[in-house]
């Protein structure tokens, strides 16, 4: 039987895996980081279901968590880019 720490790690790894897949897809479908962020936000808004159905409810929570993590990953990547400075031809 797994202990609670093992479950926590498995949940984290599953969320990271799904978020990485989503980030890669968003970047493939987009030309800018802003477009990739909008792609993920659109996906997040499309999560729907019957709130009284436990599986639908769980799916919506997973969607929120993964999309939130994916947006954070996109923003972290964007923030780590070097500053682009134009050449001064004075």
C-alpha positions in Angstrom: 0.0 0.0 0.0 1.2 3.5 -0.8 1.7 6.1 1.9 0.2 9.6 1.6 3.5 11.0 0.5 3.7 8.6 -2.5 0.2 9.6 -3.5 1.1 13.3 -3.3 4.1 12.8 -5.5 2.1 10.8 -8.0 -0.6 13.6 -8.2 2.2 16.2 -8.7 3.9 14.2 -11.4 0.6 13.6 -13.2 -0.3 17.3 -13.1 3.2 18.2 -14.4 3.0 15.7 -17.2 -0.4 17.0 -18.3 0.7 20.6 -18.0 3.8 20.0 -20.0 1.7 18.3 -22.8 -0.7 21.3 -22.7 2.1 23.8 -22.9 3.7 22.0 -25.8 0.4 21.9 -27.7 -0.3 25.6 -26.9 3.1 26.6 -28.2 2.6 24.5 -31.4 -0.7 26.2 -32.0 0.5 29.7 -31.3 3.1 32.3 -32.5 3.6 34.2 -29.3 3.5 33.5 -25.5 0.4 35.6 -25.3 -1.4 33.5 -27.9 -0.3 30.3 -26.1 -1.7 31.7 -22.8 -5.0 32.5 -24.5 -5.1 29.0 -25.9 -4.8 27.5 -22.5 -7.4 29.9 -21.0 -9.9 29.0 -23.7 -9.4 25.3 -22.9 -9.9 26.0 -19.3 -13.2 27.9 -20.0 -14.5 24.9 -22.0 -14.5 22.6 -19.0 -18.1 21.8 -18.2 -20.2 19.1 -16.8 -22.7 18.3 -14.2 -21.4 19.5 -10.9 -23.4 16.8 -9.1 -21.6 14.1 -11.0 -18.5 13.2 -9.1 -16.5 12.3 -12.3 -17.5 15.6 -14.0 -16.7 17.6 -10.9 -13.2 15.9 -10.6 -12.5 16.5 -14.2 -13.3 20.2 -13.9 -11.0 20.4 -10.9 -8.2 18.6 -12.7 -8.7 20.9 -15.7 -8.5 24.0 -13.5 -5.3 22.7 -11.8 -3.6 21.7 -15.0 -4.5 24.8 -16.9 -3.3 27.0 -14.0 0.0 25.1 -13.8 0.4 25.3 -17.6 -0.2 29.1 -17.5 2.4 29.5 -14.8 4.9 27.4 -16.7 4.4 29.6 -19.8 4.8 32.8 -17.8 8.0 31.4 -16.1 9.4 30.5 -19.4 8.6 33.9 -20.9 10.1 35.7 -17.9 13.4 33.8 -18.3 14.0 35.1 -21.8 16.8 37.5 -22.2 16.1 41.1 -22.9 16.2 41.9 -26.6 18.1 45.0 -27.3 18.3 46.5 -30.7 21.6 47.4 -32.3 22.4 51.1 -32.2 23.8 52.2 -35.5 24.9 55.6 -34.4 
